[in-house]
Structure formats: C-alpha cells, structure tokens
Amino acid sequence: MYALIDCNNFYASCERVFVPSLNGKPIVVLSNNDGCVIARSDEAKEAGIPMGAPAFKYNHIFKAKNINVFSSNYPLYADMSNRVTAVIRSFVPDIEVYSIDESFVNFKGFEKYDLKSYSLEMKERILQITKMPVCIGVAPTKTLAKVANRIAKKFPDHHNGVYVIDSKEKIDKALKWLKAGDIWGIGRRLSKRLGYMNINTAWDFTQLSDEYIKKNFSIVELRLKKELLGESVLQLDEIVRKKSIATTRSFEHNVKDYEYLKERVSTFSVSCAEKLRQQKSKCNIVTVYVATNRFDTENPYYSRAMSIQLPYDSNSNIIISKYALKVLDIIALDKYEYKKAGVIVSSIVLNNQMQMDMFNFENPKHEKLMNVIDKMNAKLGSGKVKIKLASQDLDRTWKMKQKNLSPCYTTKWEHLMRV
C-alpha cells in the first residue's frame, strides 16, 4: 500500500504557522518580484481570486476584499517542508519527496497495521510538531493514492483528512467520482481529447482496452490504466540529480539597455554553474530566453529562446557564461524592451560519467579555479562582495521585489520569534 501526504494550501499554511491570527482569513502568495498569484488559501479561492492572477491588476480587489498578500518566502517554505518530511520519516522510512508539499510513502512491511489509524496518528503528529495541516490518501498504487488524497481533501468532515482505498468496491466508486481531466498524469490537451471521445470519468478511461490505448495513446496512459485498476507499476523514485537547472528573473522595469541585459544573463549563467557544481555534475546544453512584458498592450510582444551545445561538458562560470552571451547576441533584438530573461542548463551528467573527447576538452585549470571561487564565496557569506566574472556588475547585488515578505522565522537568527 502507498500513501500520499499532501500539505493543505502549503504556502498559505506556512504563513499562518507563525501568525495564527491569519487562520480563517484569505491569503494569496505572489511569485518572484511579486508578479502573479501562485498560491491561495481556501478563503481566497472563495473570494474569486484565480490562480496566476497578475498582482498589478488585482491589487484593488485584494484591498477591497481584505486579502492578505505575501511575497514568496522560499527559505521559510523549504524549511517547513523539511520539517514535515522529517516527521513522516519517523513513521515510514520508505519515502519519495515528490514536491515541496507532497510526499509518497510505501507501507511495505506494515501489512499488520491498521493503516487508517496509523495515518491519522501521522497526520496529528505532523500538525502537533509543525502546525501544518495535511491530508493523507492511502491505496494499493501511487495513482490511486493521489485519488484517495483528493477525496480526503474534498470531504474533510467525512474522513477527517485521511481516506483509504482498500477494496474493489472503493476503487470503482472513486473512479466513477473522479473526472478524467483530474487523473494524475492527464494533461489539458489529453483531457480535451478524452472529452471528444465521451470519456468523462476515470472509470470511463479504465474501460478502454489495452490495445486501444497502445494504438491511440502511449505506454504512459497504459500504466495509468493499470494503476487506476489497482495494479502497482509505478515505484517510489529515489532522489536523483536535476535533469535541468534554470535561473530566471523578471525585471522591475522594462530593459532596453543591452549591456544591462548582458550583465543579467552572465549572472544567471554563473548561478546555474554554481548549482551544477553543488550537485557534482556538468551540462552540455545552454539555453537562453528573453521576453517582453506580455501584459503591455501598447507594444508588440516578443519572446524567443535558443539553445547551444557546448564543445564539452562543463560547470565552469567562464564557459557557460561565454556561450550564453553568444546566444543572447542572436536573440536579443534592439527594438524591444525586455521584462524577463533566463538561462537554463540541460543534458546534465555526473562529473564521473562525462563523455571524454580526444580533441575537445576543458582547460583543467578551470576546475581548480572554480573550487577556489566557491570556497572564497562561501567564506565571504551572503550579502558580502563576491568573486565575479568581469561580465558581471561587481557592485550589483540581485534582490527581488518583495514588498510583502514575511520574516524567515526558522532560517535567520535575527528573525527568530521572541517569547
């Protein structure tokens, strides 16, 4: 049996942990640079605030409906997520952290346990230690655990936040209740396609023959069908290195100065290179993208991304920045004012698994130089002057627009609560 433990309205709940007076009040959390709504409490949803709502368009609604607005506090959210995970590990060792607010566990070896009672105990312990409300869905497969979790969230009064699917009758009932578009792994396009075929529920989907699914869809949908019928084919994933790393930012104002744009892309490249070195890996592809303000109705919208393959795998600030700026020269047109830019590195391999080339290879001095830079920057600490490339602004410290940022509470000494 598997379980999915999902924190309720995670970002909003993190803000409420340290300010209990926010309980029962509408909360929205904004994206980087206070751009758009990325999280809502149930009260904010009832007030009609849509996901992705641009903050500048909804500011008057926030004020009119007394909605509490917060900037993203990622250090706090990550720490609270780790605390929840630590409590889960004390109950079940076999865990897959699926996202910042979701974890799968495998109850292998718990066959003699009453999983309903055990899950309720886990839920109460998480609430007691972290003050984070969670819902738990238990089922024979990961996909059905997702369904069970959705039922636990939808009907909290009936199931007290925990629902167990442990019989054929419960599976059939859940599948007839679940909409096809809400099946884990069914995207918007496939949901539309299923609608045209008059497949409206998960039950309808499972009635399709294996041969039909193989012919008209893919192996992914066939696995989904098996999972929905109670056959476990998706195992817990071990923690693996990231397949791509991105550093992207929206600017506070439109940017036409190419030198400013160049400096930003160089800094984003260095950030990606640092993250590569932290996970002891290198990349082979660098992608750069730029975009104008899509909400600006007076000027034409322009967005373009382009990738370049490195001659060899690298995690050097110098190499990744050099090739990123080559791409920027091609895609950044002078006639536009840019609102956003980003760098993405992909085709990532571990340092000890990189493909060697007899004729193209990185200068071995780069690795030693990057090690020294990382040690020096770590010693200098955040907020201090760091060792940078000449293409970066030595005086600039990148700081996001976060007008409604709450204290970190658990990750900064100066933000610790005083009692």
HELIX and SHEET records of a PDB file:
HELIX    1   1 PHE A   10  PHE A   18  1                                   9    
HELIX    2   2 PRO A   20  LEU A   22  5                                   3    
HELIX    3   3 ASN A   32  ASP A   34  5                                   3    
HELIX    4   4 ASP A   42  GLU A   46  1                                   5    
HELIX    5   5 ALA A   55  ALA A   64  1                                  10    
HELIX    6   6 TYR A   74  PHE A   91  1                                  18    
HELIX    7   7 LEU A  115  THR A  130  1                                  16    
HELIX    8   8 LYS A  142  LYS A  154  1                                  13    
HELIX    9   9 PRO A  156  HIS A  159  1                                   4    
HELIX   10  10 LYS A  168  TRP A  177  1                                  10    
HELIX   11  11 ALA A  180  ASP A  182  5                                   3    
HELIX   12  12 ARG A  188  TYR A  196  1                                   9    
HELIX   13  13 ALA A  202  THR A  206  1                                   5    
HELIX   14  14 ASP A  210  ASN A  216  1                                   7    
HELIX   15  15 ILE A  219  LEU A  228  1                                  10    
HELIX   16  16 TYR A  258  GLN A  278  1                                  21    
HELIX   17  17 ASN A  317  ILE A  331  1                                  15    
HELIX   18  18 ASN A  351  GLN A  353  5                                   3    
HELIX   19  19 LYS A  365  LEU A  380  1                                  16    
HELIX   20  20 TRP A  413  HIS A  415  5                                   3    
SHEET    1   A 5 ILE A  95  SER A  99  0                                        
SHEET    2   A 5 GLU A 102  ASN A 106 -1                                        
SHEET    3   A 5 TYR A   2  CYS A   7 -1                                        
SHEET    4   A 5 VAL A 134  ALA A 139 -1                                        
SHEET    5   A 5 VAL A 162  VAL A 164  1                                        
SHEET    1   B 3 VAL A  37  ARG A  40  0                                        
SHEET    2   B 3 ILE A  27  LEU A  30 -1                                        
SHEET    3   B 3 ASN A  68  SER A  71  1                                        
SHEET    1   C 4 SER A 244  VAL A 255  0                                        
SHEET    2   C 4 TYR A 338  SER A 346 -1                                        
SHEET    3   C 4 SER A 281  ALA A 291 -1                                        
SHEET    4   C 4 SER A 303  SER A 314 -1                                        
SHEET    1   D 4 SER A 244  VAL A 255  0                                        
SHEET    2   D 4 TYR A 338  SER A 346 -1                                        
SHEET    3   D 4 SER A 281  ALA A 291 -1                                        
SHEET    4   D 4 VAL A 349  LEU A 350 -1                                        
END                                                                             
